[in-house]
């Protein structure tokens, strides 16, 4: 497996895509943190700083809708390059707006952030569609694992690193760093050379993405699972873990930080595990997706009933790998089952559904936690994970899915 991983990183096209993912993840985190801090400093309003994430979530939602209809019209490498360079230019404009204080500053900031998020919503669907064009099918899972590891790493350390950078460096220096990161990310993509036959295939006209998402059983089943699990996943948000740490474990904020980080560190470990045991996972993709849901159900239930802080830390650490293995298996299945010219559109359509739903789930679970108690919220999450497992168990198209590393079998 070590040799297989070395082979993956000897491929210039994958290395460029990998570096692009690193740079755009860094730029995204720095953009969110630095703008939130700057807005708060200038307005002294928590609500105003919270608008940063709200506006960007709204932009991502509309970007997903537009992407599901139009993303197939553009060559993927040119599209991704344009996305990154556009975000770089808009970041400079945003910095100029925030360096001056006047009455309509917050409105202009919101408009630019909305456009940045609207454009950025096309990055992940396009990157998802590009990956199978730069690596062979037998390397999908390893490549997904390495890219997912970067995502998890920035979830763990990105916000802390972004906060430190925003506190230490002047605002204009942070804006410059974001500009450079987006620009280099685009340059990495620009240098990826695809075969002419692949470019022709990726730009051919696909069927409507919404129709494919509903008609193809595997895509429909995975999307339905994501909708259900999104509701359960809310309990691993920082606010819920903080309440559980205080109310059930009887510990302070330092243990909240430990438990919060342990889940995401487990996610990094899980991504690495998926890379190392790829041959095992490829033969059992459907079963691993179901096993992950069952394991998350049991571990979440034990977590809810536990009052020992150390044991809670260990349970969270075990959850991360199981969930990430499931995420990587799921992404690989979607890349396998969706035809090349439809991948970006279908993923954009999925994101257009999942993004607003994710925001709604936080409100729903938060409302329930206030009216029940935090322990009951975790027990409810365990039940939801269990229902996801049953969903897989009674869907033979997904449970018995055979991932063949040979020729593509898109539908």
N, C-alpha and C positions, 0 to 999 in steps of 0.2 A: 504493500500500500504506500510505503514511503516513496518507492520509485514511481508509482502512479502519480503521486502528488507532485513530485519533481518534474515529471513529464508535463503535467498541467501548467506549471509555472515556466516551462521552457517555451510555451506557445505565446509569441508576442501579442497576438490579438486578445487573448484572455488577460494577460498581464495589464494591458492598456485599459481594458474594461474594469479590472479590479482596482486599479489606481483611480480611475474615474469615480468609482463608487466611494472610495475613501475620501477623495477631495470634495465631492458633493455632499457627503454626510457631514464632514467637518464644516463646510460652508453653511449648511442648513442649521446646524446647532448654533454656530456663532451668530448667525443672522437672528434667530429667535431670541437668544439670550441678550445680545447687545441691544436690540431694538426695545425689548421689554424693559431693560434697565434704563435706557435713555429716556423712554417715554415716562417711566415712573419718576425719574429725576426731574423732568421738566414739568410734570403735571401734579406730582405728589398724590397720585390717584391709583389705587389698586385696580379699580374698574378700567381705567384707561389702559394700563399695562396689560390687563387681561384681554383687552380687545385685539391685541396682536395675534394671539392664537386663534381667537374666534374668527377674525377676518380671514386668516390663512386657511382655516378649516372650510369656510364658505367658498373661498377661491378654489380649493382642491375639489370640492363637490362639483362646482360648475365645470372645472377643468376635466373631470372624469366624464361628465355627460358629453362635452364637446369631443373628447378623445375617442369615445366609443363610436362616434360617427365619422370623424375626419382623420384620425391618426394614421390610417392605412394609406393615405394619399401621399405620404412623405417617405423617402428613403430613410431607414432607421438611423444610420450614422449621421446623415445631414440633420435630421430632426434633433437628435440628442446634442449634437454640437451647437445647433441654433438655440436650444433650450438653455444650455449652460452659459453661452455667451450673452444671451438676452438677460438672464438672471444676473450676470456680472454687471452689465450696463445699468440695469434697474437698481442694483445695490448702490452704485455710485450716486444715482439720482436720489435714492432714499437717504443716503448719508448727507447730501447737500441740504435736503429738506430738514433733517433733524439737527443740523448744525445751526439753524436759525430758529428763533422763537417768534411766532406770530399766530394770529387767531385761528387761521385755517390749517395750521400745521398738522393737527391730529387727523383731519379729514384727508389731506394729501398723503399722509403716511399710510392711512388705511387703504387708499386707492392703489398706491404703489405695492403695498403688501398683498393686496387682493390679486393684482396682475402677476406678481412673482409666484404666488401659490397656484394661480390658474395655469401658468406656463409649466411650473414644476410638477403639476399633477400628471403630466405626460411622461415624466422621466422614468418612473418605475415600470409602467406598462411597456414602454419602448425598450428599456433595458432587459425586461423579462423576455421580450420577443427577440432581442439581439443575441442573447446568450446562446441559444441553440444554433446560431449561425456562425459562432466563433469557436465552438468546441464540438467534438463528436458526441453522438448520442450516449455512448457508454461513459462519458465524462459529465453528463448533466448533473448528476447528484453531487459529485465532488465539487463541481464549480458552484452549484447553488449553496453548498455548505460553506465554502470559503467566502462567498458574498454575504451570506446570512451572518457569518461570524463578525464581519465588519459592522453590519447593522446592529448586532447585539452589543458589540464593544462600545459603540457611540451611545447606545442607550444607557450603558453602565457609567461610562466615564465622560461622555460628551457634555452633559449639562454641567457637571462639576468643572471640567476643563474650560468650557465656555464661560462659566462664571468667573473663574480665575483670570482668564485672558481679558474679559471685559472690565475686571477690576484693576488689573495691572497696567494695561495699555490704554493710551488715549483713544477716544472713540473713532477718530479718523484713521488711526492705525488698524483698528479692528475692521473697519470698512474696507481698507486696503487689503487686508488678509483675506476677507471674504471674496473680494473681487478677484484676487489672484487664484484662490482655490476654485471658484467657478470657471475662470478662464482656462486654467490648466486641465480641469476636468473635461471641458469641451475639446481642448487640444488633444487629449488622450483618445477621445472617441474619433476625432477627425482623422487620426493616423491609423485607424483600423481599416484594413483593406478587405473587402468582401469579394467573392467570386461574382462574375456578371450574372450567372444563372440564379444565384441566391438573391441578388438585388431585384431581378425581374420577378421572382416569386413573391418577394415581400411586398411589392407595390401593386400586385394584382388585386382586383376588386373582390372583397369578401362579402359573405352574407351579412345582414344586419346583426350586430353583436348581441343585442338584447334577445333576438330570436335564438341564436346559437346557445346563449347562456341558459335558456329555458328548455330548449329541445334536446340538447345532448345530456344524457343521464348523469354522466360522471361530473360534468361542470355544474349541473343543477344540484347534485347531491353535495358536492364540496362547498358550494356557495351557501346552501341551506345550513350546513354544519357551521360555517363561519358566522352566520347570523345568530345561531343559537349560542355558540361559544363566545361570541362578543359580549353577550350579556353576562356570562360566567366570568370572563376575563377581567371585568371591571373590579372585582375584589382584589386584584393585584395592583391596582392603582395606588399611588403613594398615600392618598387620603384615607383609603380603607385600611391599609396596613398600619397607618399611624393610629387610627381608632382602635384596631385590634390589639396593638402593642400596649396602649395605655389601659384599655378596659379589661382585656382578658389576660394578658401576660403581666400586667402591672409593672411595666418597664417604662423608661424615659425615651426621649427622642433619639438617643444614641443607638438603642436597640432597634428602633424603627429604621434607622439608616442601615444597620447591619442586615436586617431581614430583607429590606428593600433591595439592597445590593446583591444579596445571596441568590435571589431569584434570577437576576440578570446575569450574574456570573455563571450560574448553572446553564443559562442559555448559551453562553459562549462555549462552555464545555460540551453542551449538546451538539452544537454546530461542528465542533472538532470531532466528536464521536461519529457523527454521520459521515464525515469525510473518511474516517479510518475504517468504518465497517460497511462501506458502500456495497460490496458484493452481497453481503447478508441482507441489507435493506432492499436491494433491487429485486430479490426473489420473493419478498414479503411486503410489498408496498401497502396494499390494502389492509392487511392484518396489522401492520405497524401503526397506521392511522387510527384504527379502532383500539388497539392496545394503549396508545397514548391517551385517548379519551377516557378509557377505563381507569388507567393509572392516575390521571389527573383527578378523576372523581374520588377515588379512594384516598389519595394523599390530601386533597382539599378537605375531605370529611375528617380525617385524622387531625389536620391542622386546626380545624374549627373546634374540636373537642379538647385540644391540648392547651395546657396552661404553663408549660415549661418553655422558657425563651430559647434555651440551647436546642431543644428538640425541634422547635418551630424553625430555627435557622437551618437545621439539617433537612427537614422536610422540604423547605423552599429550595434548597440546593438540589434536591433530587427532582423536583418538578421541572426545573429549567431544561435539563437534557431531554427529558421525555417529550416536552412540548416542542422543542426545536427540531427533534428528529421527525415529529409529525409535520411540522411546517415545511421542512425540506422535502420530505416524501410527497407532500401535497403539491408543492410547486413543481416538482419533477413530473408528477402525473399530469398536471395541467399543460406543461410544455410538451408532453408526449401526445396528449389527446387532441390538442388544438392545432389546426393546420398553421403553417408558417405565416401566411398572409392574414390570419385572423387573430393571432396571439395578442398583439397590442390592443386591438379594438375590444376584444373580450375582457382583457384585464382592466382596461379603462372603464368598461361598463360595470364590472364587479366592484371596482373602487368607488364608482358613483353611487352604488347601493350601500357599500359597507362604511364609507366615510360618514355620512349623516347618521346612519344607524349607530355607529360607535358613539357619537355624541349623545344620541338619545338614550343609549344604555346607561351612560354615566348618570343621567338625570333619573332614570327609572330605578336603578339599584340604590342610588343615594336616597331617593324618596322612601324606598322600602326599608333601608337600613335605619333611617330616622324613626320610622313607625314600628319597627320590630326591635332588633338590637343587632349589633355588629356580628355576633356569633351566628345568629340566624341567617344573616346575609351570606356567610361562608357556607353554611349547610345548604342553602338554596343553590349556590354556585356548584357545589358537589353534585346535587341532583341534576342540574343542567348538563354538567359534563357526562353524567351517567346516561342521560337521554341522548346525548351525542353518540355515545358508544352504541346504544340500541339502534340508533339511526343507521350507523355503519353496518351493524350486524344484520339488519333486515334489508339492506340494499346490496344485492349480489353483484351488481355492476361495479361497485366500489370495493366491497369486501374481497372479491375474487379477482381484482384487477391484476393483470399480468403485464409487468413492465419488461419489454424485450429490448435489449441494448442493440439489436440489429436495426433493420430499416424502420423508419417511422410508420406508425399506424394511425395517423390522424383521421378524425371523423368530421 
